[in-house]
Amino acid sequence: MIDPTLASRLQFALTTIVHIIFPVMSMGLAPFLVYLTWKSIRSEDPLWSRLRRFWTKIFAISFVVGTVTGIVLEFEFGTNFAAFATAAGELFGGPLAAEGMMAFFLEATFLGVFVFGREKVSDALYMVSAVAVAAGTWLSAVWILIANSWMQTPRGFEMAQKNGQPVVSLVDPMAAYLNPRFPWMFVHMQSAAVLSVALFMCGVAAYHLRGGLRKSDGDGDAGGDGGTPDGGELDDARFWQTTMKLGLAVLLVTAPFQVVHGDSYARHVAETQPQKFAAMEAQYETEAPAALHLVAIPTDPEAFTNPRAENLWTIDIPALASVLASGGNPDYQVTGLSEFEESPPVAIVFWSFRLMVLLGFWFVALGLWGAWRWRQGRLYDDGRLHTAMLGSSLLGIVAVETGWVVTEVGRQPWVIQGVMKTEAGVSPGLSATEALLTLASFAVVYLGLLTLYSYVVGRIIRQGPDELADEAPPDSDASADDTPDLPGEEVFVDD
């Protein structure tokens, strides 16, 4: 029979891996929707309203499914990790409660206006609703990541006794909430979400452009970067061309930023969680200089499960691990796993980290490839680029998943780093049968939700954008035929 601790960890891992997809989509789409809302209000070109409506559908579905799956995660602290919830409830419960009272209600209040109220409210109120929904989405991440980052680098607390049990007592809320890990984790996570959606948008656009949906506007210019609608009639080609350019523009900014920020983030991990950094680099012995293992393959099956098994075949770059850990010093001493009494499972952390880094560099290369074709005027004609974009459309989410594996598995065997071990946080009355039953049940339910979500979003993508009727808020006559162009505003700015 499976151990209750292992079953509970697997259940929480499964539900988190599925759940995180939906916040990534909603958080990543949020700034795009703010921009598209602003453009649809400012411009008379119906293209921007079509874009806003199409991507709002996917945002709304992601928000709903993310809310449902996220609530269950909070209940798991009581069902599977009651000892942890009891010990850390004073600190851990506060951010989760704040997330519900501040972020969720802000987002939920204005989401109805944003999704259904375009023709019922003024331009100003509608813009406010877009910003409020986006702010609520990102504010939710603030509180969730405050709680998680505190588990990585706990600060602002002291241990006390309550009913004979050791509990965490919050003594300095600012030190706890603004712990050293929080800013690193928040910036990296939000940038990853926006990058993931940028890749997704490029992939969806490539799917349609590869399908021969490009149409000539009468001047034979649909394949280039120019072109304006003929008689106000928008074709699908122009819709997807603009989608691709929006995604690519954001990809060009976020992908290099993520690589640079990730390098600095890894140095922070080396300073605050040296055992995690050692597992990320499969560094068993303390060395100066320390080589970077590009590849580390266990030669003994025991090495996959035993963190102490050092039987590895490696391909190394001398001194590079020291350079990366220190920010440039090739003689920097990297602490090895042998210095710690207990260590995380090295193979999982090492290969998850390698895959995340590899994907990060691929995203940079893909962005530069797209920029090169854009500059040449062949962004919409390069079939190989479109195939690469389509194949990469979900890789941003894969990178997020591997990043969370590094974050959470790399902390083991601690649920609160240096304070409480994971096995001590499991519900004391949980039996192996109960843990296995709930694991199987959650696997069926969550994978079913993911399948349904994928089907619905896939159907929306295949159907493409709706034809757009005139949208005019109550205090606007923007739908009138004689409305002049805004000063300096072109019908469509393709750059």
Buried (B, 14 or more C-beta within 10 A) or exposed (E): EEEBBBBBBBBBBBBBBBBBBBBBBBBBBBBBBBBBBBBBBEBBBBBBBBBBBBBBBBBBBBBBBBBEBBEBBBEBBEBBBBBBBBBBBBBBBBBBEBBBEBBBEBBEEBBEBBBEBBEEBEBEBBBBBBBBBBBBBBBBBBBBBBBBBBBBBBBBBEEEEEEEEBBBEBEEEEBBBBBBBBBBBBBBBBBBBBBBBBBBBBBBBBBBBBEEBBBEBEEEEBBBBEBBBEEEEBBBBBBBBBBBBBBBBBBBBBBBBBBEBBEEBBBBBBEBBBBBBBBBBBBBEBBBBBBBBEEBBBEEEEBEEBBEBBEBEEEBEEBBBBBBBBEEEBEBBBBBBEEBEEBBBBBBBBBBBBBBBEBBEBBBEBBBBBBEBBEEEBBBBBEEBBEBBBEBBBBBBBBBBBBBBBBBBBBBBBBBBEBBBBBBBBBEEBEBEBBBEBBEEBBEBBEEBBEEBEEBBEEBBEEBBEEBEEBBBEEEEBEEEEEEEEEEEEEBEBE
